[in-house]
């Protein structure tokens, strides 16, 4: 099982008075965390894509390219690329270039995006939410397979015997399909034989078993082997020396931020009892001591019928850099090694 970190390049406000970070400092700290993740043996680091003030990840391929120049082994991926509002040709070129810089360590997690701010920003209609993604995913997959390429669709000018450069180091850059809880998305990933990255940000993890079964059944029906049908999970998480410390450091910022985003999406405020359910063995948060988090990952692996990759998302608790660095070191030296 691969273990990694995902980041939205959040700018923490949880610093000493008068020491607010500049965007430059926040990016420099993020790159330092990616370097540490590489040094402690983590398998993958992902950068999300958002277009709002509190996150600096509007151009994830650029952050990953800077990280590629400072790291040696860790795989570098989007988490996710909002493909519905992007040009697949440019996405392919950006990640092929990242693959060249990193000597074959680039990956893409492609998704429709749970946030919608990219649609008006780039001139797309939410009425075309799924149609945009389906068409652009088809083009991205064709781009990595064919050279030159001929293609036509509704939302982009046609390509007629068009070469697209550069080509990557890897024969095929891995493309994972990022999904939430929509059955059709799980079935689509299976039919295409793409590895699946499931965002589990709430509720009980075992409830996704029917959906991962649907993914595998769809893939097998389409002629793919079980070895090709990999499941990954992206979960909020934070590891400290002991569970009490982890909860004490993580809960205040997590509750504050989740309540803020909840107001935007019509969710109720975060409560203590809700948080306690989330950190239980069946809940969606990987928060606790290395031993407790390792046990929970093993539970998730069994509950979902086998998991190939788990990534921790720690940008949702307004934690300062030193706490995030401590957590990454524990995940690499304690959690990952326990799962080998």
KAGI-V805881 format. One record per helix or strand. SS is the DSSP state (alpha for helix, beta for strand). FROM is the first residue (numbers start at 1). TO is the last residue. Records with the same first field share a line. If there is no record, write none. Layout:
# KAGI-V805881
SS->FROM-TO, FROM-TO
This chain:
# KAGI-V805881
beta->2-7, 10-10, 44-47, 55-55, 75-78, 81-82, 106-111, 149-151, 159-162, 174-179, 196-200, 204-204, 231-239, 283-283, 286-288, 309-313
alpha->23-39, 60-68, 83-85, 88-102, 117-121, 126-145, 183-192, 205-221, 243-265, 272-278, 290-303, 321-339
